[in-house]
Amino acid sequence: MMALSEDLQLSFEEKLAHYQEERKMPLLTNIENRTIKQTRKQDIFDLLVSRFGNLPENLTEDIGKIQDVNILKQLLISTISISSLEEFAQLVNSSLPGAD
């Protein structure tokens, strides 16, 4: 991978912002989207481990099944105030695909 000079990077970012604004849509690549999901999941794991210790394997697997970035964001926020792993597992289960 090649790094752009500061001037080229700024020019690229301005053109990208203009492009997105014209089309009224954010431009996220698949790689960026995947990275956001992985980062959110890792943050959820880290916070839960920090608060409650080791996580049950089934909870880890269930969190891994969630692909919606907005749901992951809500789960991440919930890690702050949740009172137990069991309560968090219920939130995760209700967020799983097909849980409706």
N, C-alpha and C positions, 0 to 999 in steps of 0.2 A: 504494500500500500504506500502511496505517495502523499505526503502532506503538502497542502497548498500554502503559499505565502500568505501573510496576514492580509494583504490587499486583495488577493484573489479569493480568499475565504470570505471576506466581508462582501465582496462583489457577488459571490455565489449566494450567500445568505440573503442579500437584498433581492436578487432576482428570484430566488425560491419563494420568499415571502410575497413578492409581487404576483408571482404565478399562482400561489395558493389563494391570495386575496381575490384575484380576477375570477377564479373558478369557485370561490366560496367553499373550498374544501381543503382540509389539511392533507399533506402528502406524507404518508408513513410507508416506508418500505416494509416488506415482510420481515426482513431482518430486524428492523427497529421495533416492530410490533412484537416479535418473538422475544427480543431482549427486554422489553417492558414487562411482558408476562413473567419471564424468568426472574427478573429483578424483584417484582412484586411478591412472587411466591417465596423467594429466598428471604425477603424482608419479613414476611409473615412467619416463616419457620424460625428465623432468628429471634423475633420478638416473643413468640410462644415459648421457645426454649429458654429464653432469658427469664420469663415470668414463671413457667411451670416445670421446667426441666425437660427430660426426654419426651419425645412425642410418640404416640402409638403409631405403628406402621400404617394401619388403615387410615388414620387421619392424614398422614403425609401423602398417601396414595390418592385419597379423595381430593385434597387440595390440588394435586398434580393434574387431575382430570378437568379442572375448571380452566376454560380458555377465554372467558369474557373479561376483558381488562377492567371494566367498570365494577363487576362483581368482586374481582380481586382487590380493587381499591377499597370497596366497602368492607371486605373482610380484614384488610390491613388496618383500617381505622378501628374496626371492632376489637382488634387485639389489645388495644389500649385499655378498654374498659370492661372487657369480658371477665367474669368472675371465676370461670373454671374451664378446663379443657372440654368437659362434657358439654357445656353450654356452647362453646365454639364449634364443636363437632356437629351440634344440631344446626347451627347456622350454615356450616359447610354442606351438610346433607340437604338442606333446603335449597341450596344454590347449585347443586349438581344438575347437569343436563338430564332432562326427563323427570325431575323431581316435582314438577307442577302437578 
